[in-house]
Amino acid sequence: MRLSQVLVLLAAEPEERISFRDILAILSERSFAILVVLLGLPNCLPMPPPIPTISALLLIMIALQMLVRRPEPWFPGVVLRGSVARSDVLRAVKRALPVVSRLERWSRPRLSVFEPRLAAMLSALLLLLMSIGMLVAAPLVGQVPYGLAVCLFGLGQIERDGVLVLSGVVAGAVGVALSASFIYGVVEAIRNFV
């Protein structure tokens, strides 16, 4: 199942609130990669706390499960019972669907230079690093490069497209540079104040 199909199914949910359990039920066998994109999407625009923090923590859980090679995602009951308003889902789908559809038309399996098991391990480590970066990013806008990185990375995993994965790595590097400059600025401001 392609990500655009998942987005259409999510938008078609009739309930006023959609639980995380319902979202997992919609996903296909590639649920790890699709979850990565879905959790990255809210961070592609400046978001107020605690949205980036919650997304980052869930992405860290996913990355750790990928590292230990779980066959499917596991989340505690408190996470599964969490829900999002259908109106928020519709708004996100409306924004994301045209871009996702274009990327799906353009992408194809390529640049698969690593043996599958090694590729899975490297993917999990990269996702873990990007998720930690999102967790410590500068407030409001700092998570945007990480959100883009995670979305491109996840879509690259779904489509088996190494170019998209590498694009995600580049966006993640931009996020690291922005975070480093923010931390440097804060440290310098404290030093000048003292």
C-alpha positions in Angstrom: 0.0 0.0 0.0 1.4 3.4 -1.0 1.4 6.4 1.4 -1.1 8.3 -0.7 -3.6 5.4 -0.3 -3.1 5.4 3.5 -3.7 9.2 3.6 -6.9 8.8 1.7 -8.1 6.0 4.0 -7.3 8.2 7.1 -9.2 11.1 5.6 -12.2 8.7 5.0 -12.4 7.7 8.7 -16.0 8.6 9.9 -15.2 9.1 13.6 -14.8 12.6 15.0 -11.5 11.5 16.7 -9.1 9.0 15.2 -7.1 6.9 17.7 -3.5 5.8 17.2 -4.9 2.3 17.4 -7.2 3.0 14.4 -4.2 4.5 12.4 -2.2 1.3 13.1 -5.1 -0.8 11.9 -5.1 1.0 8.6 -1.4 0.6 7.9 0.0 -2.2 5.7 2.9 -4.5 6.3 5.2 -1.5 5.8 3.8 0.2 8.9 7.2 1.2 10.3 8.0 3.4 7.3 4.5 4.8 7.0 4.4 5.6 10.7 7.7 7.4 10.3 6.2 9.7 7.6 2.9 10.2 9.5 4.9 11.3 12.6 7.2 13.5 10.6 4.3 15.3 8.8 3.2 17.5 11.8 6.8 18.8 12.1 7.1 20.0 8.5 5.5 23.3 9.7 6.4 25.3 12.8 4.4 23.6 15.6 3.9 24.6 19.2 4.9 22.3 22.1 4.3 19.5 22.9 3.7 18.2 19.3 7.4 18.1 18.3 8.3 16.4 21.6 5.5 13.7 21.3 6.4 13.0 17.7 10.1 12.7 18.5 9.5 10.4 21.4 7.3 8.1 19.3 9.9 8.2 16.5 12.6 7.2 19.0 10.4 4.2 20.0 10.0 3.2 16.4 13.7 3.5 15.7 14.6 1.4 18.7 12.1 -1.3 17.6 13.6 -1.3 14.1 17.0 -1.8 15.6 15.9 -4.9 17.4 14.1 -6.0 14.3 10.6 -6.2 15.6 8.2 -7.5 12.9 5.6 -4.8 13.6 5.4 -1.7 15.8 4.4 -2.0 19.5 3.2 0.9 21.6 1.9 1.0 25.2 -1.9 1.2 25.7 -1.7 4.9 26.7 -0.3 5.7 23.3 -2.8 3.5 21.4 -5.7 5.2 23.2 -4.4 8.7 22.2 -6.4 10.3 19.4 -6.4 13.2 17.0 -9.4 15.2 15.8 -10.6 14.2 12.3 -10.5 17.9 11.3 -6.8 18.0 12.0 -6.3 14.8 10.0 -8.2 16.2 7.1 -6.2 19.4 7.1 -2.9 17.5 7.2 -4.0 15.1 4.4 -5.1 18.1 2.3 -1.7 19.7 2.6 0.4 16.5 2.3 -1.5 14.5 -0.4 -0.4 16.6 -3.5 3.2 16.6 -2.5 3.2 12.9 -1.6 1.5 11.9 -4.8 4.1 13.9 -6.8 7.0 12.3 -5.0 5.4 8.8 -5.5 5.2 9.4 -9.2 8.8 10.5 -9.4 10.3 7.9 -7.1 11.3 4.3 -7.9 13.6 1.7 -6.5 17.1 2.9 -6.9 20.5 3.2 -5.1 20.0 0.1 -3.0 23.7 -0.4 -2.5 23.5 -2.1 0.9 22.6 -5.6 1.8 19.0 -5.5 3.2 19.9 -6.4 6.8 22.7 -3.8 6.9 20.4 -1.2 5.2 17.7 -1.8 7.8 20.2 -1.3 10.6 21.6 1.9 9.1 18.1 3.2 8.5 17.1 2.6 12.1 20.3 4.4 13.4 19.7 7.4 11.1 16.1 7.6 12.2 17.2 7.5 15.8 19.6 10.3 15.3 17.1 12.5 13.4 14.5 11.8 16.1 16.9 12.8 18.9 17.7 15.9 16.8 14.0 16.7 16.6 13.7 16.3 20.4 16.4 18.9 21.1 15.8 21.2 18.2 15.3 25.0 18.7 11.7 25.9 19.7 9.0 26.4 17.0 11.0 26.3 13.8 14.0 24.1 14.7 12.0 20.9 14.1 11.0 21.7 10.5 14.2 20.4 8.9 14.0 17.3 11.0 10.3 16.9 10.1 11.2 17.1 6.4 14.1 14.8 6.9 12.0 12.1 8.6 9.2 12.4 5.9 11.7 12.0 3.0 13.5 9.3 4.8 10.2 7.3 5.5 8.9 7.8 2.0 12.3 6.6 0.6 11.9 3.5 2.8 8.3 2.9 1.5 9.3 3.4 -2.2 12.7 1.7 -1.8 14.2 4.9 -3.2 17.8 5.7 -2.1 17.6 9.2 -3.6 14.8 10.1 -1.2 16.6 8.6 1.7 19.7 10.6 0.9 17.6 13.7 0.5 16.3 13.0 4.0 19.8 12.7 5.3 20.7 16.1 3.7 17.7 17.7 5.4 18.7 16.1 8.7 22.2 17.6 8.3 20.6 21.1 7.8 18.7 20.5 11.0 21.9 19.6 12.9 23.5 22.8 11.6 20.6 24.9 12.7 20.5 23.2 16.1 24.2 23.7 16.6 24.0 27.4 15.7 21.1 27.8 18.1 23.0 26.1 20.9 26.1 28.2 20.1 24.0 31.4 20.2 22.5 30.5 23.6 25.9 29.6 25.1 27.4 32.8 23.8 24.5 34.9 25.1 24.9 33.3 28.6 28.6 33.8 28.5 28.2 37.5 27.6 25.5 38.0 30.2 27.8 36.5 32.9 
